[in-house]
Amino acid sequence: MGLFLLDYGAGNVQSLANSLSKLGHTFEWILSPADFHKATAIGAFETAVENLKKKGLLEPLKEYVQSGKPYFGICIGMQVLFQSSEESPNFYGLGIVPTTIDLFDNLDKTVPHMGWNSADLVQTQDVEPAFYYFVHSYCAKYSPTDRPDAASWAYTTTQYGGEIFISSVRKGNVFGTQFHPEKSGAAGLALIDNWLRTSEVERSAAISKPETFRTPPTLSLRLKDNLSKRIIACMDVRSDDDGNMVVTKGDQYDVREKVPSGSSMQIKIGGAVRNLGKPVTLASKYYAAGADEICLLNITSFRHSPLQDQPMLAVVRAAAECVFVPLTIGGGIKDTVDPDGTKRSALEVASAYFRAGADKVSIGSDAVYAAEKLLASGQTHGDGTSSIETIAHAYGRQAVVVSVDPRRVYVDTATYDGPHQDELVHGSPESALESDRGRTWWYACTVSGGRETRSISVCQLACAVEALGAGEILVNSIDRDGTGLGFDAGLLRLVKGCVKVPVVASSGAGSKEHFVEVFEQTGVEAALAAGIFHRGEVDIGEVKECLTRNNVKVRTHVA
């Protein structure tokens, strides 16, 4: 008898497995209905419920939970306890918690709800709330008046915009969290460890006091929610000339050191690949320093055959074992053909990364082609075949990041009558780039690392990929990359004005003050940097201290 994990087949369960190993807990996997009879504790809509049904595990799971044995469900593992979800009206959950899961409104906020937010104990108002990592579009609305039976399950609630939802449920030996404790750093690891080390008798006794948890009060809305801005450390990963995986940095794909004049090195290959450190070592360092997310971008030649890229998959596995915040993996997430002619779908590629420990995948050029196809069709929705759609359908839109690489196209305002007049940006006399002062431009999207410019604009692309199912948009600026002059606020404001999904700022950070400026001037949800962190010019802790001094809300607790 012991701890068992149930993989419902639609998420990154490897992250939870890594967390349990980190905490010293041993476990087994639920492989068949018979395994439920051996388990004493389990940790885990359409895809999840459908997969459980196919494996013959849905009814045994319901019987297990109703038996009073310990159950710990995370994200969908919590939502499956409810009756049904608006996400998949034709599929029903376990019905343990008597209410439904509904879509967030996006009237005053972006959806998905993505980032670090507080989980407030329902009745214990004098306890400082803990912050955990959330990533979801659907939630259980908290309403003691309209849904008293469901509210009686609420252990913590969280506010996002003008809505309060149940962020964890607890009754008897059943515990479920909407947030991801396995991706919430030290606070999340402590929550998992405490629950597992508490005996069944102690859990039942603690939750059986009706004055503590059974009669939640009506909470008044805060003026603002506690969602914090995210700081993301990004690493370009490739193999060096000896086959070792290293973190590098350069202008697009130019990542080799300059060859000194008169050098005997072969001119055709240039200098050595710029080596800024080992990817797993740096990922662990940034996690310890307080990074809210880690991004690994695969820029090796293997990305053209990612399922055969064992070195990069090994990097992801190793990083996931020591980094307990979200991991985003990019590079080669598209339909591919192996050297032997075997066709591989984007979903297969993404699934390989998710099984290795990734939480989100980043799609670049392939997203541009999908957006162009959608615009050419004249439809408002895709045909379901793009990499964005297939991955979002299986893993949820929150698992799909679209990375865009726009470049400025300068025009003469007196004569320009092109299709992007509503997207024109005018350089101010105080522009950071002297060449932009008094000039006008729009942003054209690029593919192949910025080497090919397309006619589709950044606004057209952003709207199209949102319609296809992207859950987040990462905005790089080719014009600002490597300049250290700060983020491109004009570009970011354009994208923010087009979509209702979270936006991540990238390219141009040269100081900690630039992070303050981008959050104050654009309203983006996150900011990403690479070179300044790798070279030690700015520390993540210094960035967060600067943001806090300037009243920008960030997660200050580190691993």
C-alpha positions in Angstrom: 0.0 0.0 0.0 1.3 3.4 -0.9 1.3 6.5 -3.0 0.1 6.1 -6.6 0.1 8.6 -9.5 -2.7 8.7 -12.1 -1.7 10.0 -15.5 -4.9 11.2 -17.2 -3.0 11.6 -20.5 -3.4 15.3 -21.1 -0.8 17.1 -19.1 2.8 17.1 -17.8 2.5 14.6 -14.9 6.3 14.2 -15.1 6.6 17.5 -13.2 4.7 16.1 -10.3 6.7 12.9 -10.3 9.9 15.0 -10.2 8.5 17.0 -7.2 7.7 13.8 -5.3 11.2 12.5 -6.0 12.7 15.8 -4.9 10.8 15.5 -1.6 11.9 11.9 -1.0 8.5 10.2 -1.6 8.3 6.9 -3.5 5.3 6.2 -5.7 3.9 3.9 -8.4 1.7 4.6 -11.4 -2.0 3.7 -11.8 -1.9 1.4 -14.8 -5.2 -0.5 -14.5 -8.4 -0.5 -12.5 -7.0 -3.1 -10.2 -4.3 -0.7 -9.0 -6.9 1.4 -7.3 -7.4 -1.3 -4.7 -3.7 -1.1 -3.8 -3.5 2.6 -3.5 -3.7 4.6 -0.3 -3.2 8.0 -1.9 -3.6 9.3 -5.5 -2.4 12.5 -7.1 -3.2 13.2 -10.6 -11.8 18.2 -19.7 -12.6 16.5 -22.5 -9.2 15.0 -23.2 -8.7 14.1 -19.5 -12.2 12.5 -19.1 -12.0 10.8 -22.5 -8.6 9.3 -21.8 -9.7 8.0 -18.4 -12.8 6.4 -20.0 -10.6 4.8 -22.7 -8.4 3.3 -20.0 -11.4 2.1 -18.0 -10.3 4.3 -15.1 -13.1 6.9 -14.7 -15.5 4.8 -12.7 -12.8 3.1 -10.5 -11.5 6.6 -9.8 -15.0 7.8 -8.7 -15.3 4.7 -6.5 -11.9 5.3 -5.0 -12.7 9.0 -4.1 -16.1 8.1 -2.7 -14.5 5.5 -0.5 -12.8 8.1 1.6 -9.3 7.2 0.7 -6.8 10.1 0.1 -7.0 11.9 -3.2 -4.9 14.9 -4.3 -5.9 16.3 -7.7 -4.0 19.1 -9.5 -5.5 21.4 -12.1 -7.7 19.1 -14.3 -7.2 16.6 -11.4 -9.3 19.0 -9.3 -11.7 20.0 -12.1 -12.6 16.3 -12.8 -14.1 16.2 -9.3 -16.8 18.6 -10.5 -20.0 17.8 -12.4 -19.0 19.1 -15.8 -17.0 21.9 -17.6 -18.1 24.6 -20.0 -15.0 23.7 -21.9 -16.5 20.3 -22.9 -20.3 20.3 -22.5 -20.7 16.7 -23.7 -18.3 15.2 -21.1 -19.1 14.8 -17.5 -16.8 14.7 -14.5 -17.1 12.6 -11.3 -19.8 14.8 -9.8 -18.2 14.7 -6.3 -18.3 18.5 -6.0 -21.9 19.6 -7.0 -21.3 22.4 -9.4 -19.8 23.2 -12.8 -16.5 24.6 -14.2 -17.0 27.8 -16.2 -15.0 30.0 -18.5 -13.5 33.2 -17.0 -14.9 36.4 -18.5 -12.3 38.6 -20.2 -14.0 41.9 -19.5 -11.2 43.2 -17.3 -8.4 40.7 -17.7 -6.6 38.4 -20.0 -7.5 34.7 -20.4 -5.9 32.3 -19.6 -5.3 33.3 -16.0 -1.5 32.7 -16.1 1.0 33.5 -13.4 1.5 33.7 -9.7 -1.5 34.6 -7.6 -2.5 34.3 -3.9 -4.6 31.5 -2.5 -6.6 32.8 0.5 -7.8 30.5 3.2 -11.6 30.8 3.3 -12.2 31.5 7.0 -8.7 32.2 8.4 -8.5 35.9 7.3 -5.5 36.7 9.5 -3.1 34.3 7.7 -0.8 35.7 5.0 -1.8 34.0 1.8 0.6 31.9 -0.1 1.4 32.5 -3.8 1.2 29.7 -6.3 1.4 29.3 -10.1 -1.9 29.2 -12.0 -2.4 28.5 -15.7 -6.1 27.9 -16.7 -9.0 29.4 -18.6 -11.8 27.7 -16.7 -12.6 27.8 -13.0 -15.2 27.0 -10.3 -16.8 30.3 -9.5 -17.1 30.9 -5.8 -20.6 31.8 -4.7 -21.8 30.8 -1.2 -25.2 32.2 -1.9 -25.9 30.6 -5.3 -23.8 27.5 -4.9 -23.7 26.8 -1.1 -23.0 23.0 -1.5 -20.1 23.7 -3.8 -18.8 26.5 -1.6 -18.7 24.1 1.3 -15.8 22.4 -0.5 -13.8 25.6 -0.8 -10.5 25.5 1.1 -9.0 28.5 -0.6 -10.3 31.1 -3.0 -8.4 33.4 -5.4 -9.4 36.6 -7.1 -8.7 37.3 -10.7 -10.0 40.6 -12.0 -13.5 41.0 -10.8 -14.1 37.3 -10.2 -13.5 35.1 -7.2 -13.0 31.4 -7.8 -12.3 28.2 -5.8 -8.6 27.7 -6.0 -8.5 24.6 -3.9 -11.1 22.2 -2.4 -10.7 20.0 0.6 -13.1 17.7 2.5 -12.1 14.6 4.4 -9.2 13.0 2.6 -10.0 14.7 -0.7 -7.8 17.7 -1.7 -7.6 19.4 -5.1 -5.8 22.5 -6.3 -6.5 24.6 -9.4 -3.0 25.9 -9.1 0.2 23.8 -9.8 2.0 23.3 -6.5 4.7 21.2 -8.4 5.5 24.4 -10.4 5.2 26.8 -7.4 8.7 26.7 -6.1 9.3 26.2 -2.4 5.7 27.1 -1.3 4.3 24.4 -3.6 6.8 21.7 -2.7 6.0 22.4 1.0 2.2 22.1 0.4 2.7 18.7 -1.3 5.1 17.4 1.3 2.8 18.6 4.2 -0.2 16.9 2.8 1.6 13.6 2.1 3.1 13.5 5.6 -0.2 14.2 7.4 -2.0 11.0 8.4 -5.4 10.2 7.1 -6.8 10.5 10.6 -5.3 14.0 11.1 -6.6 15.1 7.7 -10.2 14.0 8.4 -10.2 15.5 11.9 -8.9 18.9 10.6 -11.5 19.2 7.9 -14.4 17.9 10.0 -14.8 21.1 11.9 -17.8 22.9 10.3 -17.0 26.3 11.9 -13.7 26.2 10.1 -14.3 25.2 6.6 -18.0 24.3 6.0 -19.6 27.7 6.1 -17.5 30.1 4.0 -18.4 33.8 4.3 -19.1 36.1 1.4 -15.9 37.7 0.5 -15.7 41.4 -0.6 -13.8 42.0 -3.8 -10.4 43.5 -3.5 -9.7 46.6 -5.4 -7.2 44.6 -7.4 -6.2 40.9 -7.6 -2.8 39.6 -6.5 -1.6 38.4 -9.8 2.0 39.3 -10.1 4.2 40.2 -13.1 6.5 37.4 -14.3 10.2 37.6 -14.9 11.3 34.9 -17.4 14.9 33.8 -18.0 15.4 32.6 -21.5 18.2 30.4 -22.9 19.1 29.7 -26.5 20.5 26.1 -26.5 22.5 24.5 -29.2 25.4 22.1 -29.7 28.9 23.4 -30.0 31.5 22.0 -32.4 32.3 19.1 -30.0 28.6 18.1 -29.7 28.1 19.5 -26.2 24.8 21.4 -25.4 25.6 25.0 -24.4 23.7 28.2 -23.8 24.6 30.8 -26.5 23.5 34.2 -27.6 23.8 36.2 -30.7 21.9 38.1 -33.4 19.4 35.5 -34.6 21.5 32.5 -35.6 24.9 34.3 -35.7 26.2 32.7 -32.4 29.9 32.3 -33.2 32.6 34.4 -31.7 34.3 36.8 -34.1 37.6 35.4 -35.6 40.5 37.8 -34.9 42.1 39.4 -37.9 44.9 37.2 -39.2 43.7 34.1 -37.4 44.5 30.7 -38.9 41.0 29.4 -38.1 38.9 28.4 -41.1 37.0 31.4 -42.3 34.1 29.3 -43.5 33.1 28.3 -39.9 34.1 31.5 -38.1 35.0 31.3 -34.4 33.8 28.9 -31.8 30.1 28.8 -30.8 29.6 31.4 -28.1 29.4 29.5 -24.8 27.7 31.2 -21.9 27.2 28.2 -19.8 25.5 24.8 -19.5 21.7 24.9 -19.9 20.8 22.8 -16.8 23.3 24.6 -14.6 22.0 28.0 -15.7 18.3 26.9 -15.4 19.0 25.8 -11.8 20.8 29.1 -11.1 17.9 31.2 -12.4 15.3 29.1 -10.5 17.2 29.7 -7.3 17.5 33.4 -8.0 13.7 33.7 -8.3 12.9 33.4 -12.0 9.1 32.9 -12.4 9.6 30.8 -15.5 12.4 29.3 -17.5 12.4 29.2 -21.3 14.7 26.9 -23.3 14.8 27.5 -27.1 16.3 24.7 -29.2 18.4 26.3 -32.0 20.4 23.2 -32.9 20.2 21.5 -36.3 18.4 18.7 -34.5 15.3 20.8 -34.3 14.5 19.7 -37.9 14.0 16.2 -36.5 13.1 16.9 -32.9 12.0 13.5 -31.9 15.5 12.2 -32.7 17.0 15.1 -30.8 18.0 13.1 -27.7 20.5 15.7 -26.4 17.8 18.4 -26.2 15.2 16.0 -24.7 17.9 15.0 -22.1 18.4 18.7 -21.3 14.7 19.1 -20.7 14.5 16.1 -18.5 17.5 17.2 -16.4 16.2 20.7 -16.1 12.7 19.5 -15.0 14.3 17.5 -12.2 15.8 20.6 -10.5 13.5 23.5 -11.6 10.1 23.7 -10.0 8.7 26.6 -11.9 7.2 26.4 -15.4 9.4 25.3 -18.3 8.7 26.5 -21.8 10.4 24.7 -24.7 10.7 26.0 -28.2 12.3 25.1 -31.5 11.0 22.7 -34.2 7.5 22.4 -32.8 5.8 21.6 -36.2 4.9 18.8 -38.5 8.2 17.2 -39.6 9.6 14.3 -41.5 12.5 12.2 -40.0 15.5 11.4 -42.1 14.1 7.9 -42.7 10.9 9.4 -44.1 8.7 8.9 -41.1 6.2 11.7 -40.7 5.9 13.3 -37.3 3.0 15.6 -36.3 3.5 18.8 -34.2 1.4 17.1 -31.5 3.9 14.2 -31.4 6.8 16.6 -31.0 5.1 18.6 -28.3 4.1 15.5 -26.5 7.7 14.3 -26.4 8.7 17.6 -24.7 5.8 17.4 -22.3 6.7 13.8 -21.3 10.3 15.0 -20.8 9.1 17.7 -18.3 8.0 20.8 -20.3 4.9 22.7 -19.3 4.5 24.9 -22.4 5.7 24.8 -26.0 6.6 27.8 -28.1 5.7 27.9 -31.8 7.4 30.3 -34.1 7.5 30.2 -37.9 4.8 27.5 -38.1 2.4 29.9 -36.3 3.0 32.5 -39.1 2.2 30.0 -41.8 -1.0 28.9 -39.9 -2.1 32.6 -39.4 -1.5 33.3 -43.1 -3.6 30.3 -44.0 -6.5 31.4 -41.7 -6.5 34.9 -43.1 -6.5 33.6 -46.7 -9.5 31.4 -45.9 -11.6 34.3 -44.8 -12.8 32.2 -41.8 -12.8 33.2 -38.1 -11.6 29.7 -37.0 -9.1 27.3 -38.3 -9.7 23.8 -39.7 -8.2 22.1 -36.7 -5.0 20.9 -38.5 -2.5 23.6 -37.4 0.1 22.9 -34.8 -1.5 25.5 -32.5 -4.9 23.8 -32.8 -3.9 20.2 -32.4 -1.7 20.9 -29.3 -4.2 23.2 -27.7 -7.0 20.7 -28.2 -5.0 18.0 -26.4 -3.2 20.0 -23.7 -5.3 23.2 -23.4 -4.5 26.6 -25.0 -2.5 27.5 -21.9 0.2 25.0 -23.1 0.7 26.9 -26.4 2.9 30.0 -26.6 3.3 31.7 -30.0 6.7 33.5 -30.4 6.5 36.3 -33.0 9.6 38.1 -34.5 8.4 41.4 -36.1 10.6 43.8 -37.9 9.9 47.5 -38.6 8.9 48.5 -42.1 9.4 52.3 -42.5 6.9 54.3 -44.6 6.3 57.8 -45.7 3.2 59.0 -43.9 2.5 61.5 -46.7 2.2 58.9 -49.4 1.5 55.5 -47.6 -1.9 54.1 -48.4 -1.2 50.4 -47.6 -3.3 48.0 -45.6 -1.7 48.7 -42.2 -2.6 52.4 -41.7 -4.3 51.5 -38.4 -1.1 50.0 -37.1 1.4 52.8 -37.9 3.7 53.8 -35.1 5.3 57.2 -35.1 8.7 57.7 -33.5 8.9 60.4 -30.9 11.6 63.0 -30.8 12.8 61.3 -27.6 13.0 57.8 -29.1 15.7 55.6 -27.7 16.9 54.9 -31.3 18.0 58.1 -33.0 17.2 56.6 -36.4 13.5 56.3 -35.3 13.0 60.0 -34.4 10.4 61.6 -36.6 9.9 58.4 -38.7 6.8 56.1 -39.1 6.6 52.4 -39.5 4.5 49.2 -39.1 5.6 45.8 -38.0 5.9 42.9 -40.4 6.3 39.4 -39.1 9.3 37.2 -40.1 10.1 33.5 -40.2 13.3 31.5 -40.1 14.8 33.5 -37.2 14.1 36.8 -38.8 15.8 36.0 -42.1 12.6 36.2 -44.2 10.0 39.0 -43.9 6.4 38.2 -44.7 3.6 40.6 -45.6 1.4 39.7 -42.6 1.6 42.3 -39.8 2.1 41.7 -36.1 -1.5 42.6 -35.3 -2.9 40.3 -38.0 -0.7 37.5 -36.7 -1.7 38.1 -33.0 -5.4 38.1 -33.8 -5.1 35.0 -35.9 -3.1 32.9 -33.5 -5.5 33.8 -30.7 -8.4 32.6 -32.8 -6.5 29.4 -33.5 -6.0 28.7 -29.8 -2.7 30.2 -28.6 -2.8 30.9 -24.9 0.1 33.4 -24.7 2.1 35.5 -27.2 5.8 36.2 -26.8 6.8 39.3 -28.7 10.4 39.6 -29.8 11.7 42.7 -31.5 14.3 42.2 -34.2 15.1 45.9 -34.2 15.7 46.0 -30.4 17.4 42.6 -30.0 20.9 43.0 -28.5 20.7 46.8 -28.3 20.2 47.1 -24.5 18.0 50.2 -25.2 14.9 48.7 -23.5 11.8 46.9 -24.7 9.9 48.2 -27.7 6.9 49.8 -25.9 5.2 50.8 -29.2 5.2 47.3 -30.5 4.0 45.8 -27.2 1.1 48.3 -26.9 0.0 47.3 -30.4 -0.1 43.6 -29.6 -1.7 44.2 -26.2 -4.4 46.2 -27.9 -5.2 43.3 -30.3 -5.6 40.3 -28.0 -7.1 39.1 -24.7 -4.4 36.5 -24.0 -1.3 37.2 -21.9 1.6 38.9 -23.7 5.3 38.5 -22.8 7.8 41.3 -23.7 11.2 40.2 -25.1 14.3 41.9 -26.7 16.2 45.0 -25.7 16.5 44.8 -21.9 19.7 46.4 -20.8 19.0 47.4 -17.2 16.6 46.6 -14.3 14.8 49.9 -14.9 13.8 48.7 -18.4 11.6 46.1 -16.7 9.8 48.8 -14.7 9.3 50.8 -17.9 7.8 47.9 -19.8 5.3 47.0 -17.2 4.3 50.6 -16.5 4.1 51.6 -20.2 2.5 48.6 -21.8 0.6 46.4 -19.3 2.2 43.2 -20.4 1.9 40.2 -18.1 5.6 39.1 -18.2 9.0 40.2 -19.4 11.8 38.0 -20.7 15.5 38.5 -20.9 18.6 36.4 -21.8 21.9 38.1 -22.4 21.9 40.4 -19.5 21.3 37.5 -17.1 23.8 35.2 -18.8 26.5 37.8 -18.7 25.8 38.8 -15.1 25.0 42.4 -16.0 21.7 42.3 -14.1 20.6 39.8 -11.5 17.0 38.5 -11.3 16.8 39.5 -7.7 17.9 43.0 -8.5 15.2 43.2 -11.1 12.5 42.2 -8.7 13.8 44.5 -6.0 13.6 47.4 -8.4 10.1 46.5 -9.5 9.0 46.2 -5.9 10.4 49.7 -5.1 8.4 51.0 -8.0 5.2 49.4 -6.8 5.1 46.7 -9.5 3.7 43.5 -8.0 6.1 40.6 -8.3 6.6 37.3 -6.5 9.4 37.9 -4.1 9.7 34.5 -2.4 12.4 32.4 -4.1 13.3 28.7 -4.0 
